Amino acid sequence: MKKRFLNFATRLIKEQYPETDDIKIDEYRYSLEGFYLTFTKMLFIIPMSIILGVFREMIILLFFFNILRESAHGLHATKSWICLLSSSIVFLGIPFLTKIIIIPFIIKFILGIIGTLLIFKYAPADTKKAPIIKEQRRKKYKIISTISCIILTILSLIIKDDIISNIIIFSIWIEIFLILPITYKIFHLSYDNYKTYLLNMN
């Protein structure tokens, strides 16, 4: 089903915009794949979050996580079932944790500072399917990611609601996990894929 959807969508783009090159088509395909996987897994996660009583927390986590994800990027699961399993664990499990633990102010501050430094160093992290080839785009994403992380850290420190504050800190560190070189290594995925692409061009 996913393959059919992607093939149909990319074929439609080519028909409507025949001047679009293969690199741009690959970028569109990657974005469409992300949309498809997000939509299909939410069909499972949303009902489960309602049943488990963490719908509000799940939506808030998803919102803050995607703020960073949009610019910092990071690895994607190689199979749909792995994506569904890992997303379910994260977006159903972490909301539970945010309701039962209290993170002290100083710990949030330290996590925010370390998180911002890691985001600045490692974002954006691309994938083999969608290497971020242009240096200008990588710089732009790095700046946006770093500023976003700083803002989220400040929000986590000033928001009085402990659950929302916890969620913001967790959302930062979920994204950090997805952009670290060690994470790519653990899952046997290639890192800094744009370098390989540039070498092949040369």
Disulfide bonds with the S-S distance in Angstrom:
none
